[in-house]
Amino acid sequence: MDIQALMDGMSAKMMRERAQTQMTLGKLIAVLEAMPTDADVTGLDAPHSYRGYYSDLAFEPIAGTVKSGNLLALCKASMGQVFEGYKGGDYVMGALTPVWVANYGDCGRKLMALNPVNGQIETAEDNYE
C-alpha cells in the first residue's frame, strides 16, 4: 500500500470530522450572504492555511469590525484557492474546509458560529483527539 495515499486518506477523514464540529468555509459564506453587506462583523482578515491543520483555513483576528460584504468577498475568493501550508505543501480550500481564528503561524480557536444579528463570532478550544 502507498504510504502517502494512506496518510492522505487519514487526513481527509480527520478533516471531515472537524467539519462536523465547527464552522466551515461554506457555512460561513451562507451566513454572510444572509446578512446585509454593510453589517459589522467581528474583525477577521487575511485568510491563510491554518498552522494546526494545514488543510484548514484560518482568518487573522483584527481589532474592531469589518463589513460583512468585505468578509464575504474574502471568503468567496478563498474558495478553490490554493494556500501554502506553514511548513510547505499546497492545500485547496472549499466549502467543507473547517475555519479557525488564528494569526499566521499560530494555533488558534475553532470558529463555531457567526451571529447574523450582531455580527459576533463564537470560538472554542480545539479538543480534537
C-alpha positions as CSV (number, residue, x, y, z in Angstrom):
1,M,0.0,0.0,0.0
2,D,1.2,3.5,-0.8
3,I,2.0,5.3,2.5
4,Q,1.2,8.7,1.1
5,A,-2.2,7.6,0.0
6,L,-2.9,6.1,3.5
7,M,-1.8,9.4,5.1
8,D,-3.9,11.5,2.7
9,G,-6.9,9.3,3.5
10,M,-6.5,9.7,7.2
11,S,-6.0,13.4,6.9
12,A,-9.2,13.7,4.8
13,K,-11.2,11.7,7.4
14,M,-10.0,13.9,10.2
15,M,-10.9,17.0,8.2
16,R,-14.5,15.7,7.7
17,E,-14.7,15.0,11.4
18,R,-13.6,18.6,12.2
19,A,-16.1,20.0,9.7
20,Q,-18.9,18.4,11.6
21,T,-17.9,20.1,14.8
22,Q,-17.2,23.7,13.7
23,M,-18.0,26.2,11.1
24,T,-16.8,25.5,7.5
25,L,-16.0,28.0,4.8
26,G,-19.3,27.1,3.1
27,K,-21.3,27.6,6.3
28,L,-19.5,31.0,6.9
29,I,-20.3,32.1,3.3
30,A,-24.0,31.1,3.8
31,V,-24.3,33.2,7.0
32,L,-22.6,36.2,5.4
33,E,-24.8,36.0,2.3
34,A,-27.9,36.3,4.5
35,M,-26.6,39.4,6.2
36,P,-26.8,43.0,4.9
37,T,-23.5,43.8,3.1
38,D,-22.9,46.8,5.4
39,A,-23.4,44.9,8.7
40,D,-20.5,45.0,11.1
41,V,-18.8,41.7,11.9
42,T,-16.1,40.8,14.4
43,G,-12.8,41.7,12.8
44,L,-11.4,38.8,10.7
45,D,-8.9,39.3,7.9
46,A,-6.0,37.8,5.9
47,P,-7.1,34.2,5.2
48,H,-4.3,31.6,5.3
49,S,-3.6,28.0,5.8
50,Y,-4.1,27.1,9.5
51,R,-0.9,26.2,11.5
52,G,-2.7,23.4,13.4
53,Y,-4.1,21.6,10.3
54,Y,-2.6,22.9,7.1
55,S,-5.6,21.8,5.1
56,D,-7.9,24.1,7.1
57,L,-8.4,27.8,6.7
58,A,-7.7,30.5,9.3
59,F,-8.6,34.2,9.5
60,E,-6.4,36.6,11.5
61,P,-8.2,38.4,14.2
62,I,-8.0,42.2,13.9
63,A,-9.2,45.0,16.2
64,G,-12.6,46.4,15.5
65,T,-15.1,45.2,12.9
66,V,-15.2,44.6,9.2
67,K,-18.2,44.9,6.9
68,S,-19.9,41.6,6.2
69,G,-19.7,42.2,2.4
70,N,-15.9,42.6,2.6
71,L,-15.5,39.4,4.7
72,L,-17.8,37.6,2.2
73,A,-15.6,38.7,-0.6
74,L,-12.5,37.3,1.2
75,C,-14.4,34.0,1.8
76,K,-15.5,33.6,-1.7
77,A,-12.0,34.4,-3.0
78,S,-10.7,31.6,-0.8
79,M,-13.0,29.0,-2.3
80,G,-10.9,26.8,-4.7
81,Q,-7.8,28.8,-3.9
82,V,-4.5,27.0,-3.1
83,F,-2.8,28.0,0.1
84,E,0.7,27.0,1.1
85,G,0.9,25.2,4.4
86,Y,3.0,26.7,7.2
87,K,5.9,24.3,6.6
88,G,5.0,23.6,2.9
89,G,2.6,21.7,0.8
90,D,-0.4,23.1,-1.2
91,Y,-3.9,22.9,0.1
92,V,-7.1,23.8,-1.7
93,M,-9.9,25.4,0.3
94,G,-13.5,24.5,-0.3
95,A,-17.0,24.6,1.2
96,L,-16.2,21.8,3.6
97,T,-12.9,23.3,4.9
98,P,-13.0,23.9,8.6
99,V,-12.4,27.6,9.7
100,W,-10.2,28.9,12.5
101,V,-9.4,32.2,14.1
102,A,-5.6,32.5,14.4
103,N,-2.7,34.6,13.5
104,Y,-0.4,33.3,10.8
105,G,1.9,30.6,12.2
106,D,0.0,30.3,15.4
107,C,-2.6,27.8,16.6
108,G,-5.9,29.4,17.5
109,R,-9.5,28.7,18.2
110,K,-12.2,26.9,16.2
111,L,-14.8,29.2,14.6
112,M,-18.1,27.8,15.9
113,A,-20.6,30.4,14.7
114,L,-21.3,33.9,13.4
115,N,-24.3,35.6,14.9
116,P,-26.1,37.2,11.9
117,V,-27.9,39.6,14.2
118,N,-25.0,41.3,16.0
119,G,-22.0,40.1,13.9
120,Q,-20.2,38.5,16.8
121,I,-18.3,35.3,16.3
122,E,-18.2,32.3,18.7
123,T,-15.0,30.3,19.1
124,A,-13.9,27.2,21.0
125,E,-10.8,25.4,22.0
126,D,-9.6,22.6,19.8
127,N,-10.2,19.4,21.8
128,Y,-9.7,17.0,18.8
129,E,-8.2,13.7,19.6
